[in-house]
């Protein structure tokens, strides 16, 4: 996990988030490639980290 980014809970098998707002509300964001719930659709810049924080958020 990237330094300084804490999650409320680790992604679980079966996690599926329609939008990043849903993953953030569940406390699982950011989600890294290979973890449950990761999908390229949620990875805006295709760097292997979905639902990562961004400026202005």
N, C-alpha and C positions, 0 to 999 in steps of 0.2 A: 504494500500500500504506500502511496506517496506520502512523504513527510508532511505533517501538519493537517492531514485530512482524516478526521475521525468519523466512524459510522456508529449509529446507535445499535445496529445489529448486523451480523454477517449475512450475506445472501444465503438462502436455503434452497435445497433441491425443490423444484416445483415453482419457484418464484417466476412470475411473468408480469412485467410491467408494461402497460399500454403506452404510458408516457413517463418521462423523467420526473414530472411532478409527483406521480404516484410512487415511484421508487424513493424519492426524497421524503415524502410523507411517511413512508414505511421505515425510514431510517437506514436503507441499504445503499444509498448512493454515496460515493461513486461505485460503479460496478466494473470490474476489470475483466478483460477477455479471458475466457476459461472458467469464470465463476457462474453459478446459477443466476439466471435472469439477464445475463449479458446478451445483447443483440446489436448487430451493426446499425440497425435503424436508430438506436438510442445513442450511438457514438457519432456525434456531429462532425468531428474532425478526423475520424478513422485512425485514432492513435492508440486504440486498445482500451480506452477508458470511457465508459458510457456514463452519462448523467453527471459529468464532472462539474464542479462549481465554475462559474465564469464571472467576470467583472460585471458589476451592475446588478448582481443577484443577491 
